[in-house]
Amino acid sequence: MPSEDDGAGRARLVVTPALANALGWGLRGQFGGELGATVPGALTGLALASASGDPAVAARAGRLGALGAFGFSFGGTETYGQTLALSHDSRLRERWYWWGLLGCAIKGGVWLGLGGGFLGIALGNRRHTPLHMLALGAVLSPLFELGVQLCNRPMEPPHRLPAIYFSNFHHPQDPQDPPRSEAWGGLGLGLLGVMGYLALRRDWPALRLAAGGMLGGACGFAGGQAVQAAGNQPGRFPERVNRVADWWKAMEMTFGLVGGAGLGASCPDQAGEGDPPLGAANRAAARLSGLAAALILAGALRERKWAWSLIEHPFSWGCLGMAAALGDDELAWQWVLSGVLLTTTANVSRHWAQSGMEQYLRPLWAAALALAGLGAWWAHLLADRDRARRQAATALGAVAWSQIALSQAKSLLNRDSLALDRPEQAQLPLARRVWQRHPGAVVTEGIFTVLGFALGALTAGRADQ
């Protein structure tokens, strides 16, 4: 993929998605769930396009961002909080440390393996149409259910738990933290289904990207949790360090850094030059899939249970979105530039509403809708692949900085820092109030900001090459 002969291009192709994925996973921790996982997927797809020396890859930035976002969202259905506790809880780590890290490796490998497979499809080394994606989704959904039944059942706590289980098996009677239902078996069988599809289509570059995602995800999640487990040990660091260190965030960002490097290192050195025109059936499938995916997302943002059930069930909503993106570059860009923004804005909005900050919701949504409107206009322009090639790095920056801003709004602006309950504190500068109340969050957001600038420096001028 890189055009430089001295290896600088390959190094950039590893470092850029590594940093983008580290930033994305740090941000995902602010928003959570399946929709939050679209952030690292979109950033990683755009980073691969921006860092590439191959114009054909850069021209597919919209599809890489969209399929990365949907592909990463599938793993968001997996629970892992109790898995992490096995290796960093002082009561459990002595006996279950390595079992906990094994669980992290399995869950991380499946998560990024799926993301890598769908990023590979976006490269277009074989023709993948909307109807192909819908058919694949129709196969993956029952495979997911079968994998859950084979590997993650029975689930009847406290008496019956799966034979291979990485959550609360050590105290299943605990009413405060009951055993959680895992899904790595279903996601793993789904990953095998994706890899089988790629093998049948002889899309070896995409298969390689899936394998790179598996390796990077496994090493990254297990390695990140080892970092958190070490940092959480009492007495290891002085109090002034623990006051500002967020070891959970360190785990997330290590996962992203190593996983993104694995994806970049395995990214193939070619992409499809162009796509033959789609037939009427595929064009209709893309539009109808896009409409269905948008309606489901709208329902989820309005907290409709039926919509969330479709988003939380892997390979349903996501495959609809990917079918739309494969059929229409403008629809792909619409999701990358507007869809991801609206989902995370809704998350911040819910957080503020629950915190009694309703007076700030109107300006928040006014700004978000204005930016989403600009994104929709820009998506129309970026449907021209030559323009997309030249502006891929700009799009990466736009998505990164909008998400950093939303993360800062959620973590730093609250009733305490805004002095809503203690008006006498309002005379202090806002920055001072924020630092006094949230020093760890300030450090985390500072790291996000540094990563945003680093991505800009790495991709500056790439459009002209």
C-alpha positions in Angstrom: 0.0 0.0 0.0 2.7 2.6 0.9 4.5 4.0 -2.1 7.7 5.0 -0.3 10.6 2.6 -0.9 12.4 3.3 2.4 9.8 1.9 4.6 8.5 5.3 5.9 5.2 4.6 4.3 4.8 1.3 5.9 5.7 2.7 9.3 3.2 5.5 8.9 0.6 2.9 8.0 1.2 1.1 11.3 1.6 4.2 13.5 -1.4 6.2 12.2 -4.1 3.6 12.8 -2.5 2.6 16.1 -2.8 6.2 17.4 -6.3 6.6 15.8 -7.5 3.3 17.4 -5.9 4.3 20.8 -7.8 7.6 20.7 -11.0 5.8 19.5 -10.9 3.2 22.3 -10.3 5.9 24.9 -13.2 7.8 23.5 -15.4 4.7 23.3 -15.0 4.3 27.1 -16.7 7.7 27.4 -19.8 6.6 25.5 -19.9 2.8 25.9 -21.9 0.1 24.2 -22.3 -0.9 20.6 -22.8 2.7 19.4 -19.8 3.9 21.3 -17.7 1.3 19.6 -18.4 2.9 16.2 -16.0 5.7 17.1 -12.8 3.7 17.1 -14.0 1.8 14.0 -14.6 5.0 12.0 -11.3 6.6 13.1 -9.3 3.5 12.3 -10.9 3.2 8.8 -10.2 6.8 8.1 -6.7 6.5 9.4 -5.9 3.6 7.1 -7.1 5.6 4.2 -5.3 8.8 5.2 -2.0 7.0 5.9 -2.0 5.0 2.7 0.3 5.8 -0.2 -2.2 4.1 -2.6 -4.7 6.5 -4.1 -7.2 3.7 -4.5 -7.2 3.1 -0.8 -7.6 6.8 0.1 -10.5 7.1 -2.3 -12.3 4.4 -0.3 -12.1 6.4 2.9 -15.8 6.7 3.3 -16.4 2.9 3.0 -13.4 2.2 5.3 -14.8 4.6 7.9 -18.4 3.2 7.6 -17.6 -0.5 7.5 -15.0 0.0 10.3 -17.6 1.7 12.5 -20.3 -1.0 11.9 -17.7 -3.8 12.1 -16.4 -2.6 15.5 -19.9 -2.2 16.9 -20.5 -5.9 16.9 -18.1 -6.6 19.7 -19.8 -4.0 21.9 -22.4 -6.6 22.8 -19.7 -8.5 24.8 -19.4 -8.0 28.6 -15.9 -7.8 30.1 -16.1 -5.9 33.4 -16.1 -9.0 35.5 -13.4 -10.5 33.2 -11.1 -7.6 34.0 -11.8 -8.1 37.8 -10.2 -11.5 37.7 -6.8 -10.0 37.1 -6.9 -6.7 39.0 -9.1 -7.4 42.0 -6.8 -8.1 44.9 -9.1 -10.8 46.2 -9.0 -12.7 42.8 -5.8 -12.0 41.0 -3.6 -14.4 42.9 -5.6 -17.4 41.7 -7.3 -16.2 38.5 -4.9 -13.6 37.0 -4.0 -15.7 33.9 -7.5 -16.9 33.3 -8.7 -13.3 33.3 -6.0 -12.4 30.7 -7.0 -15.4 28.6 -10.6 -14.1 28.6 -9.4 -10.7 27.5 -7.3 -12.2 24.7 -10.3 -14.2 23.4 -12.7 -11.3 23.6 -10.3 -8.7 22.1 -9.2 -11.0 19.3 -12.8 -11.7 18.2 -13.7 -8.0 18.5 -11.0 -6.7 16.3 -10.9 -9.7 14.1 -14.5 -8.8 13.0 -13.5 -5.2 12.6 -10.5 -6.2 10.4 -12.6 -8.5 8.2 -15.1 -5.8 7.4 -12.4 -3.2 6.9 -10.9 -5.7 4.4 -14.3 -5.9 2.6 -14.3 -2.1 2.3 -11.0 -2.2 0.4 -12.8 -3.8 -2.5 -10.1 -6.3 -3.7 -13.1 -8.5 -4.6 -16.5 -7.1 -5.5 -18.7 -7.1 -2.4 -22.2 -5.8 -3.1 -25.1 -4.8 -0.9 -26.9 -8.1 -1.6 -23.7 -10.0 -0.7 -23.7 -8.1 2.7 -27.4 -8.8 3.4 -26.9 -12.5 2.6 -23.8 -12.6 4.8 -25.8 -10.9 7.6 -28.6 -13.5 7.2 -26.0 -16.3 7.8 -24.1 -14.6 10.6 -27.2 -14.0 12.8 -28.0 -17.7 13.3 -24.3 -18.5 13.6 -24.2 -16.0 16.5 -27.1 -17.7 18.2 -25.5 -21.1 17.6 -22.2 -20.0 19.0 -23.8 -18.6 22.1 -25.7 -21.9 22.7 -22.5 -24.0 22.2 -20.1 -21.9 24.2 -21.9 -19.5 26.5 -24.8 -21.6 27.8 -26.2 -22.8 30.1 -26.7 -19.5 31.9 -28.7 -20.2 35.0 -26.8 -18.6 37.9 -26.0 -19.4 40.5 -26.4 -23.1 39.8 -25.5 -23.6 36.2 -22.8 -21.6 34.3 -21.0 -22.3 31.0 -18.1 -24.7 31.0 -15.7 -22.0 29.8 -16.6 -18.8 31.5 -14.7 -15.6 32.2 -17.1 -13.6 34.4 -18.3 -14.0 38.0 -18.0 -17.8 38.5 -16.2 -17.4 41.8 -19.1 -15.9 43.7 -22.2 -16.5 41.6 -24.6 -15.9 44.6 -23.5 -12.3 44.9 -26.7 -10.2 44.5 -24.8 -7.0 44.0 -22.7 -8.3 41.1 -24.4 -11.4 39.6 -22.8 -13.4 36.8 -23.2 -11.8 33.4 -24.1 -13.4 30.1 -21.1 -13.7 27.8 -21.3 -13.8 24.0 -17.7 -14.5 22.8 -18.8 -17.9 21.4 -21.4 -16.3 19.2 -19.1 -13.5 18.1 -16.3 -16.1 17.5 -18.5 -18.3 15.3 -19.6 -15.2 13.5 -15.9 -14.3 12.9 -15.4 -17.7 11.5 -18.3 -17.1 9.2 -16.9 -13.9 8.0 -13.5 -15.5 7.3 -15.2 -18.4 5.6 -17.0 -15.9 3.3 -13.8 -14.1 2.5 -12.0 -17.4 1.7 -14.9 -18.5 -0.6 -14.6 -15.1 -2.4 -10.8 -15.5 -2.5 -10.4 -12.1 -0.9 -7.0 -12.9 0.7 -6.1 -9.3 1.5 -9.3 -8.9 3.6 -8.6 -12.3 5.3 -5.2 -11.1 6.2 -6.6 -7.9 7.7 -9.0 -10.0 9.8 -6.1 -12.2 11.0 -4.1 -9.0 11.9 -7.1 -7.7 13.8 -7.4 -11.0 15.7 -3.7 -11.0 16.7 -3.6 -7.3 17.6 -6.9 -7.4 19.5 -5.9 -10.4 21.5 -2.5 -9.0 22.5 -3.9 -5.5 23.0 -6.7 -6.4 25.3 -4.7 -8.8 27.4 -1.7 -6.4 27.4 -3.9 -3.4 28.3 -5.4 -5.3 31.2 -2.0 -6.3 32.4 -1.2 -2.6 32.5 -4.3 -1.8 34.5 -3.8 -4.7 36.9 -0.2 -3.5 37.6 -1.3 0.1 38.0 -4.1 -0.8 40.4 -2.0 -2.6 42.9 -1.9 -0.7 46.3 1.3 1.1 47.0 2.8 0.6 43.5 2.6 4.4 42.8 2.5 7.4 45.0 -0.8 9.1 45.8 0.0 12.1 43.5 0.2 9.7 40.6 -2.9 7.7 41.5 -4.8 11.0 41.9 -4.5 11.7 38.1 -3.9 8.2 36.7 -6.9 6.4 35.1 -5.8 2.8 34.8 -9.0 1.7 33.2 -8.4 4.3 30.5 -4.8 3.1 30.2 -6.2 -0.4 29.5 -8.6 0.8 26.8 -6.0 2.9 25.0 -3.4 0.1 25.1 -6.0 -2.2 23.6 -6.5 0.4 20.9 -2.8 1.1 20.3 -1.8 -2.5 19.9 -4.9 -3.5 18.0 -4.6 -0.6 15.6 -0.9 -1.4 15.0 -2.0 -5.0 14.1 -4.5 -3.7 11.6 -2.1 -1.3 10.1 0.7 -3.9 9.8 -1.6 -6.4 8.1 -3.3 -3.9 5.8 -2.7 -5.1 2.2 -0.7 -3.2 -0.3 -3.5 -2.9 -2.9 -7.2 -2.0 -3.2 -9.8 -2.3 -5.9 -9.4 0.4 -8.5 -13.1 0.9 -9.1 -16.5 -0.6 -8.8 -18.6 -1.7 -11.8 -22.0 -0.1 -11.8 -24.5 -1.8 -9.6 -27.7 -3.4 -11.0 -31.1 -2.2 -10.1 -31.5 -4.9 -7.4 -28.3 -3.9 -5.6 -29.1 -0.2 -5.8 -32.6 -0.8 -4.3 -31.1 -3.0 -1.6 -28.6 -0.3 -0.7 -31.2 2.4 -0.4 -33.7 0.3 1.5 -31.0 -0.9 3.8 -29.8 2.6 4.5 -33.4 3.7 5.3 -33.9 0.7 7.6 -30.6 1.4 9.4 -31.5 5.0 9.8 -34.9 4.2 11.3 -33.4 1.8 13.7 -30.8 4.3 14.8 -33.5 7.0 15.2 -35.5 4.6 17.4 -32.5 3.8 19.5 -31.7 7.5 20.0 -35.3 7.9 21.3 -34.8 5.0 23.6 -37.1 2.6 21.9 -36.6 -1.0 23.1 -37.3 -2.6 19.7 -34.5 -0.5 18.1 -32.0 -1.3 20.9 -32.8 -5.0 20.6 -31.7 -4.8 16.9 -28.6 -2.9 17.6 -27.6 -5.1 20.5 -28.1 -8.2 18.4 -24.9 -8.5 16.3 -25.1 -8.7 12.5 -28.6 -7.2 12.1 -28.5 -3.4 12.2 -24.8 -3.3 11.4 -25.1 -5.4 8.2 -27.9 -3.2 7.0 -25.7 -0.2 7.5 -22.8 -1.9 5.7 -25.0 -2.9 2.8 -26.0 0.7 2.3 -22.3 1.8 2.5 -21.2 -0.7 -0.1 -23.9 0.5 -2.5 -23.5 4.2 -2.2 -20.4 6.2 -1.1 -22.5 9.1 -0.1 -24.4 7.0 2.4 -21.1 5.7 3.8 -19.9 9.3 4.3 -23.3 10.3 5.8 -22.8 7.7 8.6 -19.1 8.6 9.2 -19.6 12.4 9.3 -23.1 12.7 10.7 -24.3 9.4 12.1 -21.4 8.8 14.6 -21.7 12.4 15.7 -25.4 12.2 16.5 -25.0 8.9 18.4 -22.4 10.3 20.7 -24.2 13.6 21.1 -27.3 11.6 22.3 -25.1 9.9 24.9 -23.8 13.2 26.2 -27.4 14.6 26.2 -28.7 11.7 28.3 -25.8 12.1 30.7 -26.5 15.9 31.1 -30.2 15.3 31.5 -29.7 12.7 34.2 -27.3 15.2 35.9 -29.9 17.9 36.1 -28.3 20.0 33.3 -31.4 20.3 31.0 -30.7 24.0 30.4 -27.6 23.0 28.3 -29.4 20.5 26.1 -30.7 23.0 23.6 -27.3 24.5 22.7 -25.7 21.1 22.6 -28.3 19.8 20.1 -28.2 23.0 18.1 -24.5 22.7 17.6 -24.7 19.0 16.9 -27.4 19.3 14.3 -25.6 22.2 12.6 -22.5 20.1 12.3 -24.5 17.1 11.2 -26.0 19.2 8.5 -22.6 20.4 7.3 -21.5 16.7 7.4 -24.4 15.7 5.2 -23.5 18.4 2.7 -19.8 17.4 2.8 -20.8 13.7 2.3 -22.5 14.6 -0.9 -19.3 16.2 -2.1 -17.2 13.3 -1.0 -19.2 10.9 -3.1 -16.7 12.0 -5.8 -13.8 9.6 -5.0 -11.2 11.9 -6.3 -12.3 14.5 -3.8 -12.5 11.8 -1.1 -9.0 10.8 -1.8 -7.8 14.4 -1.4 -9.8 15.1 1.8 -9.6 11.8 3.7 -7.2 13.2 6.2 -9.4 16.3 6.7 -12.3 14.0 7.4 -10.2 12.0 9.9 -9.5 15.3 11.7 -13.1 16.4 11.7 -14.3 13.1 13.2 -11.5 13.0 15.8 -11.9 16.6 17.0 -15.7 16.4 17.2 -15.5 13.3 19.3 -12.8 14.8 21.6 -15.0 17.9 22.1 -18.0 15.7 23.1 -15.8 13.7 25.4 -14.6 16.8 27.1 -18.2 18.1 27.4 -19.3 14.9 29.1 -16.4 14.4 31.5 -15.4 17.9 32.4 -18.7 19.9 32.4 -21.1 19.0 35.2 -22.9 20.6 38.1 -19.8 20.7 40.2 -17.4 22.2 37.7 -20.1 24.7 36.5 -20.8 25.7 40.1 -24.6 25.2 39.6 -25.1 24.1 43.2 -22.6 26.4 44.8 -22.9 29.9 43.1 -20.1 31.3 45.4 -17.7 29.0 43.5 -18.5 30.7 40.2 -16.0 33.4 40.9 -13.2 30.9 40.4 -11.9 30.4 36.9 -13.7 27.4 35.1 -10.3 25.7 34.4 -9.4 25.8 38.1 -12.8 24.4 39.2 -12.5 21.6 36.7 -9.0 20.7 37.8 -9.9 20.7 41.5 -12.8 18.3 40.9 -11.6 16.2 38.0 -7.8 16.0 37.8 -7.8 12.5 36.3 -10.3 13.5 33.7 -8.3 16.6 32.8 -5.2 14.4 32.2 -7.1 11.9 30.1 -8.6 14.7 28.0 -5.2 16.2 27.6 -3.9 12.9 26.3 -6.8 12.8 23.8 -5.9 16.3 22.6 -2.3 15.3 22.1 -3.4 12.3 20.1 -5.6 14.5 18.0 -2.6 16.8 17.1 -0.4 13.7 16.5 -2.9 12.3 13.9 -3.0 15.7 12.2 0.8 15.8 12.0 1.1 12.3 10.6 -1.5 12.9 7.9 -0.6 16.5 7.0 0.0 16.8 3.3 -1.1 13.3 2.4 -3.8 14.5 0.1 -1.2 15.9 -2.3 0.7 12.6 -2.7 
